[in-house]
Amino acid sequence: MNANLSSNTTAIARSSQSATAARRPVAQLLHALNQPLTGLQCSMEVALASPRTTEQHVRGLREALELTERMRALVEALREVTDLAEGTDERSETFEVKTVVGETLDDLDPVAEAKSVRLAFNCPVALCLEVRTERRGFTAATFRLFESALSLSVRGSELSVAIGGAQADPSIRVRWQEGRLQAAFSRSDIGLLVAQSGFERAGATWERQRTENMESVTLGLAGVLLRRELS
């Protein structure tokens, strides 16, 4: 097959996959946005339905401000996700996953130390994993994932990051012990959705699992794994 035709076909396929993948986080964010929007509407309707005391008005305004803040965070995330889906003019680069993961963990080390969360990074020396995608987008998604996992982690626990799997089907697994119950679609949950969109746009797969108080995200990297074809 002609090399240019093969390259164009791959690019079109990735673009289609990116659009499909982006709809999932967007759908979740839109669903989450409906709740505070409905709450705000009900609050305003109640305020207009009958005379209220000053204390009731103040309480209603505080609730409305909280709902507005939640909507603002969700709208910002929607904008970030849709911007990712539209793509950039950046070209794909070849880089080592271990380097990006290690540098990101180093950047977040002060945050982890302040929260007394241990950062554990495991990558087999023999697994030299190179991928080809937009490095800046991949790095940004990696930061959002680790940052959100840190925020969700209970104080004194461990955030584990492991690169492993078969050479042809590698993955990154991030695992943490979740702290106190978070509000539905907290900023950390929103951050995970943004990270999911970024990774799926890059060509990786995303799987999130929860067992009791442990949570994990597994990123499949086969879709962005560098493959050297014979010319």
Residue pairs with C-beta under 8 A, 6 or more apart in sequence:
3 231
14 203
14 223
15 87
17 200
17 203
17 223
18 85
18 87
18 200
18 201
18 203
19 85
21 197
21 200
21 201
22 81
22 82
22 84
22 85
22 197
22 200
22 201
24 196
24 197
24 200
25 81
25 193
25 194
25 196
25 197
25 200
26 78
26 81
26 82
26 85
26 197
28 193
29 74
29 77
29 78
29 81
29 190
29 193
30 78
32 74
32 184
32 185
32 190
33 71
33 74
33 75
33 78
35 184
36 67
36 68
36 70
36 71
36 74
37 67
37 71
39 63
39 67
40 64
40 67
40 68
40 71
43 60
43 63
43 64
43 67
44 64
46 60
47 57
47 60
52 60
70 185
73 187
73 190
74 185
74 190
77 190
77 191
77 193
77 194
80 194
80 197
81 193
81 194
81 197
84 137
84 194
84 197
84 198
84 201
85 197
85 201
87 201
88 134
88 136
88 137
90 134
90 136
90 137
91 134
92 132
92 133
92 134
93 132
93 133
93 134
93 135
94 130
94 131
94 132
94 226
95 130
95 131
95 135
96 128
96 129
96 130
97 129
97 130
97 131
97 163
97 170
97 172
97 221
98 123
98 128
98 129
98 163
100 135
100 138
100 139
100 142
101 121
101 123
101 142
101 161
101 163
101 172
102 121
103 139
104 139
104 142
104 143
104 146
105 119
105 121
105 146
105 161
107 143
108 119
108 143
108 146
108 147
108 150
109 119
111 147
111 150
112 118
112 119
112 150
112 159
115 150
115 153
115 155
116 155
116 156
117 150
117 153
117 155
117 156
117 157
117 158
117 159
117 176
118 157
118 158
118 159
119 158
119 159
119 161
120 158
120 159
120 160
120 161
121 161
121 162
122 160
122 161
122 162
122 163
122 164
123 162
123 163
123 164
124 163
124 164
127 163
127 164
127 167
127 170
129 163
129 170
129 221
129 225
130 225
130 226
131 138
131 221
131 224
131 225
131 226
132 224
132 226
133 202
133 203
133 224
134 202
137 198
137 201
137 202
138 198
138 199
138 202
138 224
140 198
141 194
141 195
141 197
141 198
141 199
141 202
142 195
144 191
144 192
144 194
144 195
144 198
145 174
145 191
145 192
145 195
145 199
145 217
146 159
146 161
146 174
147 191
148 188
148 189
148 191
148 192
148 195
149 159
149 174
149 176
149 188
149 192
149 215
149 217
150 159
150 176
151 187
151 188
151 191
152 176
152 178
152 179
152 182
152 188
152 215
153 159
153 176
153 177
153 178
153 179
154 177
154 178
154 179
154 180
154 213
155 179
157 176
157 177
157 179
158 176
158 177
159 174
159 175
159 176
160 173
160 174
160 175
160 176
161 172
161 173
161 174
162 172
162 173
162 175
163 170
163 171
163 172
164 170
164 171
164 173
165 171
168 222
168 225
169 220
169 222
170 221
170 222
170 225
171 218
171 219
171 220
171 221
172 218
172 219
172 221
173 216
173 217
173 218
173 219
174 216
174 217
174 218
174 219
175 214
175 215
175 216
176 214
176 215
176 216
177 213
177 214
177 215
178 210
178 213
178 214
178 215
182 188
182 189
192 208
192 217
196 206
196 208
199 205
199 206
199 219
200 206
202 224
203 223
203 224
204 219
204 220
204 221
204 223
204 224
205 219
205 220
205 222
205 223
206 217
206 218
206 219
206 220
207 217
207 218
207 219
207 220
208 215
208 216
208 217
209 215
209 216
209 217
209 218
210 216
